[in-house]
Amino acid sequence: MKATKKLDPEKSTRTPKKEETESRNYGGARAGAGRKPFEPTDSERKQVEALSGYGVPFEQIAALVRDGIHVDTLRNKFLLSC
């Protein structure tokens, strides 16, 4: 029969995670890495408003904004009612 070693809950073998003292990285490993949050411009807002007024589906509007954005981003940032 093998002897099992009981772990003391006060003595952990894991190293504690480093405290987050730096600014937000937007998902990247280095400072300034990663994609910046999407902020619509006034011309994009006018374009989306006009296209939705013409009855263009959300998926097609999302493909036309910049290089294409996700439909959820379109709904969140432009406050379109579904």
C-alpha positions in Angstrom: 0.0 0.0 0.0 1.4 3.4 -1.0 1.6 6.2 1.5 -0.3 9.2 0.3 0.9 12.6 1.2 -1.7 15.0 2.6 -1.5 18.6 1.5 -1.7 21.3 4.0 -4.2 23.9 2.8 -2.1 26.7 4.3 1.0 25.6 2.3 0.1 25.9 -1.4 2.5 24.7 -4.1 1.2 27.2 -6.6 2.8 30.5 -7.0 0.5 33.5 -6.5 -0.6 35.4 -9.6 1.1 38.7 -10.2 -0.9 41.7 -9.2 -2.3 43.8 -12.0 -0.5 47.1 -11.6 -0.2 48.1 -15.2 -2.8 49.8 -17.4 -5.3 47.7 -19.4 -3.7 45.7 -22.2 -6.9 45.1 -24.3 -6.1 41.3 -24.2 -2.5 41.5 -25.3 0.5 40.3 -23.4 2.4 43.5 -23.7 1.3 47.0 -22.8 -0.4 48.5 -25.8 -0.9 45.2 -27.5 -4.3 44.0 -28.7 -7.2 45.6 -30.5 -8.5 48.9 -29.2 -12.3 49.2 -28.3 -14.5 50.1 -31.3 -15.7 53.7 -31.2 -18.0 54.8 -34.0 -17.6 58.1 -35.8 -20.4 60.5 -36.6 -20.3 59.6 -40.3 -20.6 55.9 -39.4 -23.6 56.7 -37.2 -25.3 58.6 -40.0 -24.5 55.8 -42.5 -26.0 53.1 -40.1 -29.0 55.2 -39.4 -29.7 55.8 -43.2 -29.1 52.1 -44.1 -31.4 50.9 -41.3 -34.0 53.4 -42.4 -33.9 51.9 -45.9 -34.6 48.4 -44.4 -31.1 46.9 -45.0 -30.6 43.9 -42.7 -28.2 44.2 -39.7 -25.8 41.6 -41.1 -25.3 43.7 -44.3 -24.9 46.9 -42.4 -22.3 45.3 -40.2 -20.3 44.2 -43.3 -20.4 47.8 -44.6 -19.1 49.6 -41.5 -15.3 50.0 -41.7 -13.8 46.6 -42.8 -16.8 44.8 -41.3 -17.8 44.5 -37.7 -19.7 41.9 -35.8 -23.5 42.2 -35.6 -23.4 42.3 -31.8 -20.9 45.2 -31.9 -23.3 47.0 -34.3 -26.2 46.6 -31.9 -24.2 47.5 -28.8 -22.4 50.6 -30.2 -25.1 52.0 -32.4 -28.1 51.3 -30.0 -30.3 49.8 -32.7 -33.6 48.3 -31.6 -34.1 44.8 -32.8 
